Amino acid sequence: MILHTQSWTDTNKLLFKQAYAHIVARIERGELKAHDKLPSIRMLAQELQIHRLTVFRAYQLLKEHEKVYVKEKSGYYVHPGFMESDLPEQTDRSPVPSSGFLSNALSEIQQIPVIYQFSQSLIDPNLLPNLFLSEYVKKVFDIYPKLMGTYSTAQGDEELRAFLCSYMKQHHRIELTESDLLITTGGQQAIDLICRVYVRSMDHILVERPTYSAALDIFRQQGARFISVDIHPDGYDLANIEMLMKQYRPRIFYMNPTFHNPTGFTVPAAQRKQLVELAERYRCLLIEDDAIHEMYFDQPPPEPIFSYDTDGWVVYLRSFSKYVAPGLRICAVMGRPSVIKPLTTAKSLADNGTPLVNQKIFLHYFDSERIRTHLDKLRIALQIRKEIVEQELAGTGWTWISPKGGFNLWLKLPESIPMEEFLNESIRQSISFVPGLICDPLREMRSWIRLSYSFVNEDQLREGVRRLVALSRKY
Ligand SMILES: Cc1ncc(COP(=O)(O)O)c(C=O)c1O
């Protein structure tokens, strides 16, 4: 109940900012011009399905920032100085993006060049069978001499989809046909397409807390309202989820139940079936994002939630880009044709199909003997790297729950460390990590960080973690 009260307060805070940004965006797009009257508080509240007091608060702030002015007993009007005062310089009239929420905090951090790269939850390229892969590329071109001259269909290469159907049957006993699959350029594109198709501005959606921050940025850009669900080492509080579904009627629940990013937690098998039942009961589409299914250390994870779906309330995103061949960026979206069809249309609008070359290379490589050896090697290498970080962190007072798979440690640091300053100083010393705050839909997890041990080699890992710990001791 405490959790629920917290998320409601925070949702309201976000809502008022969203209403503010909504009006600013309309003015910037020229839909509302100087001296035009803003929609009445009642009308906007109705349109955005939010409380009138939330709109009132947004309008007051617009007034305070001199973006609008008030005419006594008449309403709010666009301030004539709005456009001028908001442009950086008269001479630099750059185009204005229509979305006030366009940001990708994770990508910004990852793009900073550093030596000790702990913000990339990606495999060290040296761990990939690079030589073998390049030989394979030649082989694939021999099989399909016209490959470079051919587009894929928007839904994806039929041969690859047929192969993935038999793969799902063999490995998960899930029966699919080619029409149940869509190939996308990575899991990231799949989340984006799902958001475009299933989320409208101001819709309530369930998200885990914490979660994959780029997904939050995608949903935020669409104007979604987050209802957060805590994820624990032993899964979710299902009674809480049911209460939230009943109260908010969310359109989707975006979840990452297997080696969850950033915590590494895995939702147990016993909860998986019940989640599908809840989804069916409350008509909430579960978006099961499974980006590193095979990156377990000792035991394979439970079967996907998708395997329990009988009524079409789960969309399964199985990305192979992280650990098979990141350069190919292949993800398979699986679901009922009623879900796959609109997503295929969205995909055709976005890029008309993932490059066929990537799909064919992936198909033949993933079907090869070599891939199994590669995955076995990766699992061992990752576990060793995880253990190195854990050894270096022993005795620091930082806390974490050791993951059973995946690329990340989710670390709680002492609250006395000023996180922003710590991150900036780390970057100056060529070390980067992901601040927990950007993974939190409520933006409160200030003392947490995600440290990825997958991208740098063992020596760099040891040295970088030592430096990071030494730096933290200054605070
Ligand atoms: C949970 C999750 N979903 C999706 C993605 C994006 O995957 P891809 O590289 O296939 O676009 C990532 C990447 O880190 C991730 O961790």
The ligand as a Tripos MOL2 file, in Angstrom:
@<TRIPOS>MOLECULE
LIG
   16    16     1     0     0
SMALL
NO_CHARGES

@<TRIPOS>ATOM
      1 C1         16.2360   -5.5060  -21.4640 C.3       1 LIG1
      2 C2         16.7560   -5.0510  -22.7650 C.ar      1 LIG1
      3 N1         15.9180   -4.9250  -23.8030 N.ar      1 LIG1
      4 C3         16.3340   -4.5110  -24.9980 C.ar      1 LIG1
      5 C4         17.6450   -4.1710  -25.2110 C.ar      1 LIG1
      6 C5         18.0660   -3.7180  -26.5660 C.3       1 LIG1
      7 O1         18.4720   -4.8220  -27.2430 O.3       1 LIG1
      8 P1         19.0820   -4.8100  -28.7240 P.3       1 LIG1
      9 O2         20.5540   -4.6310  -28.5940 O.co2     1 LIG1
     10 O3         18.6810   -6.1160  -29.2740 O.co2     1 LIG1
     11 O4         18.4320   -3.6620  -29.4440 O.co2     1 LIG1
     12 C6         18.5690   -4.2690  -24.1740 C.ar      1 LIG1
     13 C7         19.9440   -3.8660  -24.3420 C.2       1 LIG1
     14 O5         20.6880   -3.6670  -23.3960 O.2       1 LIG1
     15 C8         18.1120   -4.7320  -22.9140 C.ar      1 LIG1
     16 O6         18.9460   -4.8770  -21.8800 O.3       1 LIG1
@<TRIPOS>BOND
     1     1     2 1
     2     2     3 ar
     3     2    15 ar
     4     3     4 ar
     5     4     5 ar
     6     5     6 1
     7     5    12 ar
     8     6     7 1
     9     7     8 1
    10     8     9 2
    11     8    10 1
    12     8    11 1
    13    12    13 1
    14    12    15 ar
    15    13    14 2
    16    15    16 1
@<TRIPOS>SUBSTRUCTURE
     1 LIG1         1 GROUP 0 **** ****
